[in-house]
Amino acid sequence: MDAIKLGVLPAISHSWHRHAESWFLIRAIKTIVNGIKALFGRYTVSVLGVVTPRLVSENPNSSYAKVLCKPLSAYQINIAKTFSDKGVYLANKIKQLCNKGRTVEVKLAFKPDGVEAVPMYYSQNEMSENLNGKVHRSLFDAVEGGELIRCRHLALGYVTGAFGRGKHTFSSVDTRSALKFFSDKIPTDKDLDTHWLKPSSGGYYFTKSTLSHAIQSIAEKYWDMPNATEKDFLVLIPKHVMGLRFKKQEGCLKVIFYEPNDTGRHRTFSLYDPGNACTLEPEDLFSIWPPDELDELNSGIIVSYDTQEHLEQCHVNVFGDVDFQSIEGITFLAGHRDHPKIKSSLKREPEGNRRQG
């Protein structure tokens, strides 16, 4: 992370801010020279020192800050070298992925005391087929024979461990024939309704701009759990359900996201500190979404798969100006609508179908 190339405009902006205390003429000359260097790919910056992280913090809307806050590819930094001193587990994992030709991207989490790298990678490089709502259960299924398998069923199957624990397990759901054959292992609506008779033990209500804050809150809550322990969640937005897991490993917490519209793989983010979650943006999680769908994202809930007997035992937090009317139905599904933190913002939901997706 000590030689990240910047394009001409980001380089000019970076140089101008970097030499802010120089005389105007000297500042202008240095900026012009550095812009020319960038034109030939020779202007690089380091985020390991104190200068660039400080400039990014002071000028978050600058062109160079926007570049440095986007995922960096292996062509811009040495990925394996970056994580060589970050604990045996993660160092070996990243090295293994790079040696196998797997795509690993890095986001930089800028903090007042420096910068840390957040690696991101899929369980396979290629996008998988979208099988959400396209495969029927086997006719021999005793509960829902012939019914379509939708996102709610896939997400629930993922968080309950029917698949997704190991790259190889996605072979059970990554083709139409495999998913149909495996359909008796995929949870049904009956399973969903039975499980949600009790309220979810945790609800993290977010807006598009506060999604990272909700993830950070969960990371803080479970940061000290033992190695190899995991916590499972569903991400609920109107008309769609996704899966989310937090797994503790040596020196880091893995945030693992499952999008049923990318049925045969998941995406992993590794955090060295709960605060590193602040760098994650909706575009990082919902990377396969078309821009217009991402623009329409308003509010949602991350709900724990665990349940509680009583509502007052549930851990509920609201991040930002959540549009409760748009998520009224999924709030009902989570069992939180009468929780003190949100019930004053909700209309009463008539009794009806609690299912999503």
C-alpha positions as CSV (number, residue, x, y, z in Angstrom):
1,M,0.0,0.0,0.0
2,D,3.0,2.2,-0.4
3,A,2.8,2.8,-4.1
4,I,-0.8,3.3,-5.2
5,K,-1.0,5.0,-8.6
6,L,-3.3,8.0,-9.1
7,G,-4.7,9.3,-12.4
8,V,-4.1,12.9,-13.5
9,L,-7.0,14.6,-11.8
10,P,-6.7,12.8,-8.5
11,A,-2.9,13.4,-8.6
12,I,-3.4,17.1,-9.2
13,S,-5.9,17.4,-6.3
14,H,-3.6,15.3,-4.0
15,S,-0.5,17.4,-4.9
16,W,-2.4,20.7,-4.4
17,H,-3.6,19.7,-0.9
18,R,-0.3,18.1,0.0
19,H,1.6,21.3,-0.7
20,A,-1.0,23.6,0.8
21,E,1.6,25.3,3.1
22,S,4.0,26.1,0.2
23,W,4.2,29.5,-1.5
24,F,1.5,29.7,-4.2
25,L,4.0,29.7,-7.2
26,I,5.9,26.7,-5.8
27,R,2.6,24.9,-5.0
28,A,1.4,25.5,-8.6
29,I,4.6,24.3,-10.2
30,K,4.8,21.1,-8.1
31,T,1.1,20.4,-8.9
32,I,1.7,20.8,-12.6
33,V,4.8,18.6,-12.5
34,N,3.0,15.9,-10.5
35,G,0.1,16.0,-13.0
36,I,2.5,15.3,-15.8
37,K,4.0,12.4,-13.8
38,A,0.5,11.0,-13.4
39,L,-0.1,11.2,-17.1
40,F,2.7,8.7,-17.6
41,G,1.7,6.5,-14.6
42,R,4.5,7.7,-12.3
43,Y,2.6,9.5,-9.6
44,T,2.1,7.2,-6.6
45,V,1.0,7.7,-3.0
46,S,1.5,5.8,0.2
47,V,-1.2,5.2,2.7
48,L,1.2,3.7,5.3
49,G,2.5,7.1,6.4
50,V,0.5,10.0,8.0
51,V,0.2,12.4,5.1
52,T,-2.2,10.8,2.8
53,P,-4.6,9.4,5.5
54,R,-4.7,12.9,7.0
55,L,-5.4,14.5,3.6
56,V,-8.2,11.9,3.0
57,S,-9.8,12.7,6.4
58,E,-9.6,16.4,5.8
59,N,-10.8,16.3,2.2
60,P,-13.2,13.3,2.0
61,N,-14.9,14.7,-1.2
62,S,-11.7,15.2,-3.1
63,S,-11.1,13.1,-6.3
64,Y,-8.1,11.3,-4.7
65,A,-10.1,10.4,-1.6
66,K,-12.9,8.9,-3.7
67,V,-10.3,6.8,-5.6
68,L,-8.6,5.6,-2.4
69,C,-12.0,4.7,-0.8
70,K,-12.9,2.4,-3.8
71,P,-11.7,-1.2,-4.0
72,L,-8.1,-1.5,-5.0
73,S,-7.1,-4.3,-7.4
74,A,-4.1,-6.6,-7.3
75,Y,-2.7,-4.5,-10.1
76,Q,-2.4,-1.5,-7.9
77,I,-0.9,-3.1,-4.7
78,N,0.7,-6.3,-3.7
79,I,-2.3,-8.0,-2.1
80,A,-0.4,-10.9,-0.5
81,K,2.3,-8.7,0.9
82,T,-0.3,-6.3,2.3
83,F,-1.6,-9.1,4.6
84,S,1.6,-10.9,5.3
85,D,1.8,-9.5,8.9
86,K,-2.0,-9.7,9.7
87,G,-2.0,-13.1,11.5
88,V,-1.3,-16.6,10.3
89,Y,-4.9,-17.4,9.3
90,L,-5.6,-14.3,7.1
91,A,-2.0,-14.1,5.7
92,N,-2.2,-17.8,4.5
93,K,-5.8,-17.3,3.2
94,I,-4.9,-14.3,1.1
95,K,-1.7,-15.9,-0.2
96,Q,-3.6,-19.0,-1.1
97,L,-6.3,-17.1,-3.0
98,C,-3.7,-15.0,-4.9
99,N,-1.8,-18.2,-5.8
100,K,-4.9,-19.7,-7.2
101,G,-5.7,-16.7,-9.4
102,R,-8.7,-15.7,-7.3
103,T,-9.7,-12.0,-7.4
104,V,-9.1,-10.2,-4.1
105,E,-10.0,-6.6,-3.8
106,V,-9.0,-4.3,-0.9
107,K,-10.8,-1.3,0.6
108,L,-8.9,1.1,2.8
109,A,-10.4,2.0,6.2
110,F,-9.1,5.5,7.0
111,K,-8.9,6.3,10.7
112,P,-7.5,9.2,12.7
113,D,-4.5,7.0,13.7
114,G,-3.8,5.5,10.3
115,V,-5.3,3.2,7.7
116,E,-6.1,-0.5,7.6
117,A,-6.9,-2.8,4.7
118,V,-10.2,-4.7,4.3
119,P,-9.9,-7.6,1.9
120,M,-13.0,-8.6,-0.1
121,Y,-13.4,-11.8,-2.3
122,Y,-16.0,-14.1,-3.7
123,S,-16.0,-17.9,-3.2
124,Q,-15.5,-18.0,-7.0
125,N,-14.5,-15.4,-9.5
126,E,-17.3,-15.9,-12.0
127,M,-20.8,-14.7,-11.2
128,S,-23.1,-17.7,-10.8
129,E,-26.6,-18.2,-12.3
130,N,-29.6,-16.5,-10.7
131,L,-31.9,-19.3,-9.7
132,N,-34.1,-17.3,-7.4
133,G,-37.7,-18.1,-8.3
134,K,-36.7,-20.2,-11.3
135,V,-36.6,-23.8,-9.9
136,H,-39.5,-25.8,-8.6
137,R,-39.2,-28.2,-5.7
138,S,-39.4,-31.9,-6.5
139,L,-42.9,-33.2,-6.9
140,F,-42.1,-35.7,-4.2
141,D,-41.5,-33.0,-1.6
142,A,-44.1,-33.8,1.1
143,V,-44.6,-30.2,2.2
144,E,-44.4,-28.0,-0.8
145,G,-44.0,-30.3,-3.8
146,G,-43.8,-28.4,-7.1
147,E,-43.5,-24.9,-5.5
148,L,-40.9,-22.4,-6.6
149,I,-37.8,-21.9,-4.5
150,R,-37.5,-18.2,-3.8
151,C,-35.0,-15.9,-2.2
152,R,-36.4,-16.4,1.3
153,H,-35.9,-20.1,1.1
154,L,-32.4,-19.8,-0.3
155,A,-31.4,-17.2,2.3
156,L,-32.8,-19.3,5.1
157,G,-31.0,-22.4,3.7
158,Y,-27.8,-20.5,3.7
159,V,-27.9,-19.2,7.3
160,T,-29.1,-22.6,8.6
161,G,-26.1,-24.3,7.0
162,A,-27.9,-26.4,4.4
163,F,-25.2,-25.1,2.0
164,G,-22.6,-22.3,2.1
165,R,-20.2,-23.8,4.7
166,G,-17.3,-24.3,2.3
167,K,-17.0,-23.4,-1.3
168,H,-17.7,-27.0,-2.5
169,T,-21.2,-27.0,-0.9
170,F,-22.5,-24.5,-3.4
171,S,-22.4,-27.3,-6.0
172,S,-25.8,-28.4,-4.4
173,V,-27.5,-25.2,-5.5
174,D,-25.5,-23.7,-8.5
175,T,-27.4,-25.4,-11.3
176,R,-31.1,-25.9,-11.9
177,S,-30.8,-29.7,-11.8
178,A,-28.7,-29.6,-8.6
179,L,-31.0,-27.3,-6.8
180,K,-34.1,-29.3,-7.7
181,F,-32.4,-32.5,-6.5
182,F,-31.4,-30.7,-3.3
183,S,-34.8,-29.0,-2.8
184,D,-35.8,-31.3,0.1
185,K,-32.9,-29.8,2.1
186,I,-34.0,-26.2,1.4
187,P,-36.3,-24.7,4.1
188,T,-40.0,-24.2,3.3
189,D,-42.5,-21.5,4.1
190,K,-43.7,-23.7,6.9
191,D,-40.2,-23.7,8.4
192,L,-40.1,-19.9,8.0
193,D,-43.5,-19.4,9.7
194,T,-42.7,-21.8,12.5
195,H,-39.4,-20.2,13.3
196,W,-40.7,-16.7,13.3
197,L,-43.5,-17.4,15.8
198,K,-41.1,-15.7,18.3
199,P,-39.4,-12.3,17.7
200,S,-35.9,-12.2,16.3
201,S,-33.3,-11.7,19.1
202,G,-31.7,-8.8,17.2
203,G,-32.8,-6.2,14.8
204,Y,-30.6,-3.6,13.1
205,Y,-32.7,-1.2,11.1
206,F,-30.8,0.7,8.5
207,T,-31.0,3.1,5.6
208,K,-28.9,2.9,2.4
209,S,-26.4,5.4,3.9
210,T,-26.2,3.7,7.4
211,L,-25.9,0.0,6.3
212,S,-22.2,0.1,7.3
213,H,-23.1,1.4,10.8
214,A,-25.5,-1.5,11.3
215,I,-22.8,-4.0,10.3
216,Q,-20.3,-2.3,12.6
217,S,-22.7,-2.5,15.5
218,I,-23.0,-6.3,15.0
219,A,-19.3,-6.6,14.6
220,E,-18.8,-4.8,17.9
221,K,-21.3,-7.0,19.7
222,Y,-19.7,-10.3,18.6
223,W,-16.1,-9.3,18.2
224,D,-14.9,-11.2,21.3
225,M,-16.7,-14.5,20.5
226,P,-14.4,-17.6,20.4
227,N,-12.5,-18.5,17.1
228,A,-14.6,-20.5,14.6
229,T,-17.9,-19.3,16.3
230,E,-20.4,-17.7,14.0
231,K,-23.6,-15.7,14.2
232,D,-26.3,-15.9,11.4
233,F,-28.6,-13.1,10.1
234,L,-31.1,-12.4,7.4
235,V,-31.0,-9.1,5.5
236,L,-34.6,-8.1,4.8
237,I,-35.6,-5.4,2.4
238,P,-39.0,-5.0,0.7
239,K,-39.6,-8.0,-1.7
240,H,-36.1,-9.5,-1.1
241,V,-34.2,-11.6,1.5
242,M,-30.5,-12.2,1.7
243,G,-28.1,-14.0,4.1
244,L,-25.3,-12.6,6.3
245,R,-22.9,-14.4,8.6
246,F,-20.3,-13.2,11.1
247,K,-17.5,-15.7,11.7
248,K,-14.6,-15.2,14.1
249,Q,-11.2,-16.3,13.0
250,E,-7.7,-15.6,14.4
251,G,-7.2,-11.9,14.5
252,C,-10.2,-11.0,12.4
253,L,-14.0,-11.2,12.0
254,K,-15.3,-12.4,8.6
255,V,-18.4,-10.8,7.3
256,I,-19.9,-13.2,4.8
257,F,-22.8,-12.0,2.5
258,Y,-25.1,-14.2,0.5
259,E,-27.2,-12.8,-2.4
260,P,-29.7,-15.4,-3.6
261,N,-29.7,-13.7,-7.1
262,D,-26.1,-14.9,-7.3
263,T,-27.1,-18.3,-6.1
264,G,-23.9,-20.3,-6.3
265,R,-21.4,-18.2,-4.3
266,H,-21.0,-15.7,-1.4
267,R,-18.7,-12.8,-0.7
268,T,-16.4,-12.4,2.3
269,F,-15.0,-9.2,4.0
270,S,-12.4,-9.6,6.7
271,L,-12.3,-7.0,9.5
272,Y,-9.3,-6.4,11.8
273,D,-11.4,-4.1,13.9
274,P,-15.1,-3.5,14.2
275,G,-14.6,0.1,13.1
276,N,-13.3,-1.1,9.7
277,A,-16.9,-1.9,8.8
278,C,-17.3,1.8,8.2
279,T,-15.6,1.5,4.8
280,L,-18.2,-1.0,3.5
281,E,-20.8,0.6,1.2
282,P,-24.0,-0.8,-0.3
283,E,-22.1,-1.2,-3.6
284,D,-19.7,-3.6,-2.0
285,L,-22.4,-5.9,-0.7
286,F,-24.9,-5.5,-3.5
287,S,-22.2,-5.5,-6.2
288,I,-24.3,-7.5,-8.8
289,W,-27.3,-5.2,-8.5
290,P,-28.1,-3.0,-11.5
291,P,-27.6,0.8,-10.7
292,D,-31.3,1.5,-10.9
293,E,-32.1,-1.2,-8.3
294,L,-29.3,0.1,-6.0
295,D,-30.7,3.7,-6.4
296,E,-34.1,2.4,-5.2
297,L,-32.7,0.9,-2.0
298,N,-34.1,2.9,0.9
299,S,-34.4,1.0,4.2
300,G,-34.1,-2.5,5.5
301,I,-33.4,-4.7,8.5
302,I,-30.6,-7.1,9.5
303,V,-32.3,-9.6,11.8
304,S,-30.7,-12.4,13.9
305,Y,-31.7,-15.9,13.1
306,D,-31.9,-16.5,16.8
307,T,-35.2,-15.8,18.5
308,Q,-36.3,-14.7,22.0
309,E,-39.3,-15.6,24.1
310,H,-40.1,-12.0,24.9
311,L,-39.8,-8.8,22.9
312,E,-38.1,-6.9,25.7
313,Q,-35.2,-9.4,25.5
314,C,-34.5,-8.4,21.9
315,H,-31.6,-6.2,20.9
316,V,-33.0,-3.5,18.5
317,N,-31.2,-0.6,17.1
318,V,-32.2,2.0,14.5
319,F,-29.5,3.7,12.3
320,G,-30.5,6.8,10.5
321,D,-33.9,8.1,9.3
322,V,-35.5,4.7,8.5
323,D,-38.6,4.7,6.4
324,F,-40.7,2.5,8.6
325,Q,-43.7,2.7,6.3
326,S,-41.8,1.1,3.5
327,I,-40.6,-1.8,5.7
328,E,-43.7,-2.2,7.8
329,G,-44.3,-5.8,6.5
330,I,-40.8,-7.0,7.2
331,T,-40.8,-5.3,10.6
332,F,-43.9,-7.5,11.3
333,L,-42.0,-10.5,10.1
334,A,-39.1,-9.8,12.5
335,G,-41.6,-9.5,15.3
336,H,-40.3,-6.0,16.4
337,R,-43.2,-3.7,15.6
338,D,-44.2,-3.4,19.3
339,H,-40.6,-2.8,20.5
340,P,-40.3,0.6,22.3
341,K,-37.6,1.8,20.0
342,I,-39.8,1.6,16.8
343,K,-43.5,1.1,17.6
344,S,-44.2,4.8,17.7
345,S,-43.0,5.1,14.1
346,L,-45.1,2.3,12.7
347,K,-48.6,2.0,11.6
348,R,-50.5,-1.1,12.7
349,E,-50.1,-4.0,10.2
350,P,-53.3,-5.9,9.5
351,E,-53.0,-9.7,10.1
352,G,-51.8,-11.4,6.9
353,N,-49.0,-13.1,5.1
354,R,-45.7,-12.4,6.8
355,R,-43.6,-13.8,4.0
356,Q,-41.1,-11.9,1.8
357,G,-39.6,-12.7,-1.6
